[in-house]
Amino acid sequence: MARPDNEDNRSVALYWDFENLHASLVEDRYGEGTYGKTDNRFKVQEPLVDVQAIVELAASFGPVAINRGYCNWQFYGRYRDALLQGAVELIQLFPPGASAKNGADIKLCLDAVEDIQRFSHIGTVIIVGGDSDFMPVSQKIKAAGRTLVGIGTRRSTNRHWAKSCHEFRYYENLIEQPPEELPPETPAAPPPPPLDPAAEMLRRAVHLLAETKGDPWVNKGSIFHMIKRLDPTFDPKEYGHANFPAMVKALDGIVEVRKGDSDQQVRLL
């Protein structure tokens, strides 16, 4: 059956210069130059990257066909569960010399160029990393008629690289900020009710589509495809709903539905 948003469902290729992003977050937290110290770099790393947030952003552009992370993974075992959950293919890169540079950016760029030449179904290329080294590959990707999206931290991203993308997202904006702590004299609020998995999935899907489209109203027909990108195992029947339309109708407390030109439209309340 043809999907209602065929153009939007062209495949996505996601490439991570993982150590680049992780190092940026380390230095944001502990100070500039912290990660570069030998004692800090060559040890088991504390997980700081929100892998799922980036995977979900990638899925909002279309089905993720390629999801590769480039890194010297021997120090990143604590990311194991997050990487498995995000279905990231790990590309191991050992530093070849005393400089301890693993060459992730070069390998990543070569693979990206090869992939867009081989796979015509790739419509969007997403590169996670802030180095200016990615600028040459941006020209190749754009010349091939593909959409280029960059992701990096605000502090460590080279501005020329960011401007060479069709769209650039700062990592900090992808992460939901924790609520501010109540002052001591304020009575503690009652604990929130347990999350309804179906409601949470619907909220995430509509939010991601709205962010990508730049419009709070999204086509109802696109939402279930977005949900299946986020979780291929999702089935409304497991949560007491006969089908997806029945699920949306039952969850009218979190979404509003209106008639559109060719499909119903939905937005978060």
N, C-alpha and C positions, 0 to 999 in steps of 0.2 A: 504494500500500500504506500502511495507517495506521501511524503511528509508535507505539512502545510507550509513549512518554512525551509524549502529546499536550499535556497541560497545561503541561509544562515547555518545550514547543517553541513556545509563543506568542512572537511576535516581540519583538525588543529594539530600542529606539531609543537610540542613544549620541550624546551631545552633549558636545563639548569646548570649554570656555573655555581654549583652548590657551595663550595668553599668560599667563593666570593661573597655570597649573601650571608653565610654564617659568620664569616670574619667581620663583616660590617656590623652585624648585630652584637657581636662580642665587644667591638670597640665602642659602639653606642652605649653599651651597658657599663663597661669597665674602663673606658678611656682610650684615646687615640694611641695607637702603637702597641696596645696590649696583646693583640693576637699575633703580631709578628715576632714576639719574643719566643725563642726556641723552646723554653720550658712550658710555654702556654700552647704553642701550636702542635707540638708533637706529643700529645697526650689525648686520652679519651675526652671527647668534647661533650659539653652539656647541651642538650637539645634546646635550641632557641627559635628555629624556623618553624612557622606554622605551615606545614606542608599542605594540609587540607585546604587552607584558604586560597592558596595559589592554584591548586588543582581545580577547585570549584570555579575560580575566575576563568581558567582555561576552558572549562566545560561550557561556560556561558557563551563562548564564541562558536561552539560546535562540538561534534564528537571528537574526543582526543584520540588520535590514531598513533601518535608517537609521544612518549613521555620519558625522556632520558635525563638522568642526572650524572654529571661529570665531576669526579672528586677522587682524592686519595681516601677511600672509604675505611681504611683500617682504623681510623680514630673516631668513626661516626656510628659505632654500633648502637648507641642509645637512640638513634633515629629509626631503628629497625621497624618497629610497629607502625610508625607514621608513614614510612616509605612503602611498606607493604600495603597499607590501607589505601595509599594514593596510587598504587600500581606503577611506581617509578622504576624504570629499567636502570640499573646501576652500571655505569661505565667506570671501571677502576683505572686510575692513572697514578702510577708511581713516579715521584720526582726523579728525573734521570741524572741530575747532577747536584753539586753542592749548593746551588741557588735555592733549592727546595721548591722551585716553581713547577707545578705539575702539568702545565700546558693545556689546561682544560679549555681555555678560550679558543686556542687554535684547533683542537680536535672538534670542539663544538661547532665552530664555523665551517669546517670542512664537511662535517656530517650534514649540517643544515643545507648547504649548497647542493650536496649530492642528493639529499632527500627531495628537494623541490624539483630537481631535474628528473628524478625517477617516478615521483608520485604526483600525478596531475590533480588528484582529489584534495590535496592539501591547499586550503585557502588562506589559513592564518598561521603565522609562525610567531611563537612567543619565546622570548629569550629572557631568562632570569639572570641578571647580572648588571653591574653598573660601569664596567670598564669601557674606555674609549676604544679598546681593541676590537669591539664589535662593530665599529662604524663601517669598515669595508664590507662586511657581510650584509649590512643593511642595504647597501646599494644593489647588491646582487639579488636580494629577496624582493626589493621593490621593482627592479627591472624585470623580474619574472612574473610580475603582476600579482604578487601575494601581499596580504596585509601583514605588517610587522607590528607587534606589540612588545614593548619592553617593560620589565619589572625590576625595580631596584630600590635601595633605601635612599631617603632624601639626602642624607649627609654624604654618602659615598658615591653617588651616581654622577658620572661625567655629564655635564649639561649638553655637550655637543652630541653625545650618543643619544641622550633622551630626545633631543630635537630631531634626530635622524629617523626616529620611528614614526609610524602613522599615529600611534597612540602609546603613551607611556603612563604606567600606573606606579605610584609610590607604594612600597610595601606597607608602610605605616598606615596608609588609608584603607588597606584591605583587612586589617586586623580590628576586630571589634574591641573598643576600649572597655576595660572593666569599670563597673559603676563606682562612683566616688563613695568612699566610706562615710557613713553617717557620723556626725560629731558625737562625742561621748554622752552628752546630755539628752540626745534624741532617743526615744524608746525604740528598741529593735523592732523592725517590721516582722510580721509573721512570715514563716518560710513560704516561698512560692509553691504552687501546686506542681506536681510532677509533670514534665513535658509530655505532650501527646506527640509520638513520633511522626504520625501522619501530618499533623498541623505544623510541626517544625520543618518537615521536608517541603511542604507547600510554601511556607514562608520563605525558606531559603531559595527555592526555585524562582518564585516571583521576584524576590529582591534582586537576584543575580540578573535575571532578564531585564528588569527595569533599569538596573545600573548600566548594562550593556547598551540598551536602546536609548537611554537618556529620556525615558518617558515612564511615569508610574503605571500607566495602563499597558498591559501586555496581552497578546492573543491567548485565549484559553487553550487553543490547540497546540501551542508551543510549550506549555507548562509541563505536561506529562513527559514529553521528550527530554526536557531539562532535568526532570526528576530521575529519569532512567540513566542520564549521563552521570548524575551525582551518585546514584545507587542502583546498579543494574538489577539488584534482587528485589527492589521495592514492589510490593503488590498491595493495592488498597484493601483487598479482601482480608489480609492479615490483620487489619485494623478495624474490621467490622463494616466496611463499605463495599457495596456490590460492584462498583466500578469507579473510575476516576471522576466522572461527572457527579455521581452521588457523593463522593468524598468532598468535592468542592462545595456542593450544596449544604452538606452537613457542617462544614467549617465556615459558615457565613459570619462567624464572629471575628474572623481574622482577615477576610477578604470581601471586597465588594465586586459584584458582577454587573456588567451593563452590555447592551446590544451593540455590536460593532458592524462595520460594513459587510464583512463576510464571515465573521466569527464573533462569539462573545468575547468580551474583554474583561480582564481581572486586574484589580490593584489591591495592595495591602491597606488595611484600615489603620 
